[in-house]
């Protein structure tokens, strides 16, 4: 077969039959990228492992004769990697009180289903805390007002989510911390003065004052009202302004 050469010949070489059998050099392959682990997110297809880690909370409400025990179990996703995260997987509520067995079982099944659905499940706590009992709420230890038993279960779920890092409390600024410290110091001074007056008062008056002081179980003045911001009975009138000794909220700004 004739081949026409249109360029000037500058050199030539004779190709021997054995040279044709030599394979052409192979270009070096590009280095393979390091394998990356797939980040697993919470979804309905995640299978329950044999064991889960969890926490149990006790709820003692005046609405129930017996305490409620709320257990929330968590699943560890991407264990041992920088993407490790702990997510709630299931919830159980146990009590000797069988009066509300049906709605408690229904609530735990619905909550567990929402947990396994994945996504942002922190809204559950706020929705449950907004449930009000038509018979009225109650104050738990520390002077925190609970509008219903469902709201306290929501508060337990919120606390658990804070413990595992799903919910973060907003940081209180230094000025607010200083204000609360000053108000608490002023309250302690007033309390010390009141105790001194009680010790100098007649026996009957002292007994009445001591009985009044015994009712102060939350660490705040007996006459404190409920704070609209933190739902704690810690709002007192100091320096002509309503101030919360728990969160620092003040109507004066």
Secondary structure, DSSP 8 states (H G I E B T S, - for coil): ------S---------HHHHTS---------------------TT----S--EEEEEEE--TT-SS-EEEEEEEEEESTTSTT-EEEEEEEEEE-S--TTHHHHHHHHHHHHHHHHH-S--THHHHHHHT---TT--EE-TTSBEES-HHHHHHHHHHHHHHHTTSS------HHHHHHHHHHHHHHHHHHHHHHHHHHHS-HHHHHHHHHHHHT--SSS-TT-EE-TTT-BEEEEEETTEEEETTT--BTT-
